[in-house]
Amino acid sequence: MRTSRIRTAALATVTAALALGLTACGGGDGDSKASGGEKTAATAQSRTASDGDGKGGAEQTNSAPDKAAGGSEEVATKGARAGAQQCVGDEMLVTAVHRFAGQQGDHLLVTASNQGTKPCWVTSYPAVRLGDDRLELPHSKKDNPGGDKRITLQPGGKVYSAVNLFDYGSHHQTAQSLAIALRGADGHESPYYSVVMKGQKQQFSWNEADVLNWNTEKPYDF
């Protein structure tokens, strides 16, 4: 009986020791996982901060003057605009084509191209005189807003305007030539010069006429 009790007590002692050992091991694993989790979170935070710094560094690099000037077309365009002078007659080739003659929408399509080697700008609408008439045509009341903006023409670049012709069939004027002058930002006109007429129907008639602002797209391009 004593032997049985001793064995039972010994087994109970061993079991308790094993339980304590397992509990200790379990606590160790929990601490390890928590420690690992903190390390992971710290690593993630470190990476996030690093990524944030990386992005900030990239934005800063892109905003650097030498980097942007070398690789940004937009910045280069802005620089070209900033250095551009007003277009004058010397470097401009201006042509006109009579479109929709005798129909609704009858007009002269005016095209101005920069034949020079440097960019230049135009603004507002051209001052126009038709034939021998010395009166300057008014700006169209139906034109889109924004005529006060400058349009920069790179070498070879083109802008368009139109002279709207209103022919009521009698007491009208007839011509096959016109002259234009460019306007400055202050509205003052440069000297007038003749426009080259193109197309088959160069003669046109009008009782009233008005002019559209310069535009990078052709007006009435149906």
C-alpha positions as CSV (number, residue, x, y, z in Angstrom):
1,M,0.0,0.0,0.0
2,R,2.9,2.3,0.8
3,T,4.4,1.6,-2.6
4,S,1.2,2.5,-4.4
5,R,0.8,5.7,-2.5
6,I,4.4,6.7,-3.2
7,R,4.0,5.9,-6.9
8,T,0.8,7.9,-6.9
9,A,2.3,10.8,-5.2
10,A,5.3,10.6,-7.6
11,L,3.0,10.5,-10.6
12,A,1.1,13.5,-9.2
13,T,4.3,15.4,-8.7
14,V,5.5,14.6,-12.3
15,T,2.1,15.6,-13.7
16,A,2.2,18.9,-11.9
17,A,5.7,19.6,-13.0
18,L,4.7,18.8,-16.6
19,A,1.7,21.1,-16.4
20,L,3.9,23.9,-15.0
21,G,6.4,23.3,-17.8
22,L,3.7,23.4,-20.4
23,T,2.2,26.6,-19.0
24,A,5.6,28.2,-19.0
25,C,6.2,27.1,-22.6
26,G,2.8,28.4,-23.6
27,G,3.6,31.8,-21.9
28,G,6.9,31.8,-23.8
29,D,5.1,31.3,-27.1
30,G,2.6,34.1,-26.4
31,D,5.4,36.5,-25.6
32,S,7.2,35.4,-28.8
33,K,4.2,36.0,-30.9
34,A,3.5,39.4,-29.3
35,S,7.1,40.3,-29.7
36,G,7.0,39.2,-33.4
37,G,3.8,41.2,-33.9
38,E,5.4,44.3,-32.5
39,K,8.4,43.8,-34.7
40,T,6.1,43.3,-37.7
41,A,4.1,46.5,-36.9
42,A,7.3,48.4,-36.3
43,T,8.7,47.1,-39.6
44,A,5.5,48.0,-41.4
45,Q,5.6,51.5,-39.8
46,S,9.2,51.8,-40.8
47,R,8.4,50.8,-44.4
48,T,5.4,53.1,-44.5
49,A,7.6,56.0,-43.3
50,S,10.3,55.0,-45.8
51,D,7.7,54.8,-48.6
52,G,6.3,58.1,-47.6
53,D,9.8,59.6,-47.6
54,G,10.4,58.0,-51.0
55,K,7.4,59.6,-52.5
56,G,8.1,62.9,-51.0
57,G,11.6,62.7,-52.4
58,A,10.3,61.9,-55.9
59,E,7.9,64.8,-55.8
60,Q,10.7,67.1,-54.7
61,T,12.9,65.8,-57.4
62,N,10.2,66.3,-60.1
63,S,9.7,69.9,-58.9
64,A,13.3,70.7,-59.1
65,P,13.9,73.4,-61.8
66,D,16.6,71.5,-63.7
67,K,14.7,68.2,-63.6
68,A,11.4,69.8,-64.8
69,A,13.0,71.9,-67.4
70,G,14.7,68.9,-68.9
71,G,11.8,66.4,-68.8
72,S,8.6,68.3,-68.6
73,E,7.0,69.4,-71.9
74,E,4.4,71.5,-70.0
75,V,7.1,73.5,-68.2
76,A,9.0,73.9,-71.5
77,T,5.9,75.2,-73.1
78,K,5.3,77.6,-70.3
79,G,8.9,78.8,-70.7
80,A,8.4,79.2,-74.4
81,R,5.3,81.2,-73.8
82,A,7.0,83.4,-71.2
83,G,9.8,84.2,-73.7
84,A,7.5,84.7,-76.7
85,Q,7.0,88.2,-78.2
86,Q,3.9,89.5,-79.9
87,C,3.5,88.3,-83.5
88,V,4.1,91.0,-86.1
89,G,3.6,91.1,-89.9
90,D,7.2,90.2,-90.7
91,E,7.0,86.6,-89.6
92,M,3.3,86.0,-90.3
93,L,1.7,84.5,-93.4
94,V,-2.0,85.3,-93.5
95,T,-4.3,83.7,-96.1
96,A,-8.1,83.8,-96.6
97,V,-10.5,81.4,-98.3
98,H,-14.1,82.2,-99.3
99,R,-16.3,79.4,-97.9
100,F,-20.0,78.7,-98.4
101,A,-20.2,81.5,-101.0
102,G,-23.8,82.6,-101.4
103,Q,-25.0,80.2,-98.8
104,Q,-25.9,80.3,-95.1
105,G,-22.7,80.5,-93.2
106,D,-20.9,82.5,-95.9
107,H,-17.6,83.6,-94.5
108,L,-13.9,84.2,-95.1
109,L,-11.7,81.7,-93.3
110,V,-8.6,83.6,-92.2
111,T,-5.5,81.5,-91.4
112,A,-2.3,83.0,-89.8
113,S,0.9,80.9,-89.6
114,N,4.1,81.7,-87.8
115,Q,6.8,81.6,-90.5
116,G,9.5,82.8,-88.2
117,T,12.1,80.8,-86.1
118,K,10.8,81.9,-82.7
119,P,7.4,81.5,-80.9
120,C,5.1,84.5,-80.9
121,W,1.6,85.2,-79.6
122,V,-1.7,86.7,-80.9
123,T,-4.7,87.8,-78.9
124,S,-8.2,89.1,-79.4
125,Y,-9.5,89.3,-83.0
126,P,-7.8,90.7,-86.1
127,A,-8.7,94.2,-87.3
128,V,-10.1,93.7,-90.8
129,R,-10.9,95.9,-93.7
130,L,-12.7,94.5,-96.8
131,G,-11.7,95.7,-100.3
132,D,-11.4,99.4,-100.5
133,D,-13.6,100.0,-97.5
134,R,-11.7,101.9,-94.8
135,L,-14.0,101.0,-92.1
136,E,-12.8,98.4,-89.6
137,L,-15.2,95.5,-89.0
138,P,-16.7,95.0,-85.6
139,H,-16.2,92.0,-83.3
140,S,-19.0,89.4,-83.6
141,K,-21.5,89.6,-80.8
142,K,-22.1,85.8,-81.1
143,D,-18.4,84.9,-80.6
144,N,-17.3,82.7,-77.7
145,P,-15.7,84.4,-74.7
146,G,-12.0,84.3,-74.0
147,G,-10.6,86.6,-76.7
148,D,-8.4,88.4,-74.2
149,K,-6.2,85.3,-73.8
150,R,-2.8,85.0,-75.6
151,I,-2.4,82.2,-78.1
152,T,1.3,81.2,-78.5
153,L,2.3,80.0,-82.0
154,Q,5.4,77.9,-82.2
155,P,7.3,78.1,-85.6
156,G,5.0,76.7,-88.2
157,G,2.0,77.0,-85.8
158,K,-1.4,78.3,-87.1
159,V,-4.4,80.1,-85.7
160,Y,-7.7,80.8,-87.3
161,S,-10.4,83.5,-87.5
162,A,-13.4,84.2,-89.7
163,V,-15.1,87.1,-91.3
164,N,-18.8,86.5,-91.3
165,L,-20.5,87.9,-94.4
166,F,-24.2,88.9,-94.4
167,D,-25.4,89.6,-98.0
168,Y,-29.0,90.7,-98.2
169,G,-29.0,90.7,-102.0
170,S,-29.1,94.4,-102.8
171,H,-27.2,97.5,-102.0
172,H,-24.2,95.3,-101.1
173,Q,-20.5,95.8,-101.5
174,T,-18.3,93.5,-103.5
175,A,-14.6,92.8,-103.2
176,Q,-11.9,90.1,-103.6
177,S,-9.3,91.4,-101.2
178,L,-8.9,92.3,-97.6
179,A,-6.3,93.6,-95.2
180,I,-5.8,92.8,-91.5
181,A,-3.8,94.2,-88.5
182,L,-2.9,92.3,-85.4
183,R,-3.9,93.7,-82.0
184,G,-1.7,93.9,-78.9
185,A,-2.7,93.1,-75.4
186,D,-3.7,96.8,-75.0
187,G,-6.1,96.5,-78.0
188,H,-3.9,98.8,-80.2
189,E,-3.4,97.7,-83.8
190,S,-0.3,97.1,-85.7
191,P,0.0,98.3,-89.3
192,Y,-2.4,96.8,-91.8
193,Y,-1.1,94.4,-94.5
194,S,-2.8,92.6,-97.4
195,V,-4.1,89.0,-97.1
196,V,-3.4,86.4,-99.7
197,M,-6.8,85.2,-101.1
198,K,-7.0,81.5,-102.0
199,G,-9.6,79.2,-103.5
200,Q,-11.8,79.4,-106.7
201,K,-14.4,81.9,-105.5
202,Q,-12.3,84.8,-104.3
203,Q,-14.9,87.5,-104.9
204,F,-17.4,88.1,-102.0
205,S,-20.3,90.4,-101.2
206,W,-21.6,91.8,-98.0
207,N,-24.1,94.2,-96.5
208,E,-22.8,93.6,-93.0
209,A,-19.8,91.7,-91.7
210,D,-18.1,91.0,-88.4
211,V,-15.0,89.1,-87.1
212,L,-14.3,86.2,-84.7
213,N,-11.5,85.9,-82.2
214,W,-8.3,84.0,-83.1
215,N,-8.7,80.3,-82.3
216,T,-6.5,77.2,-82.6
217,E,-9.4,75.4,-84.3
218,K,-11.1,76.3,-87.5
219,P,-14.5,78.0,-87.1
220,Y,-17.4,76.5,-89.0
221,D,-15.4,73.4,-89.7
222,F,-18.5,71.4,-90.8
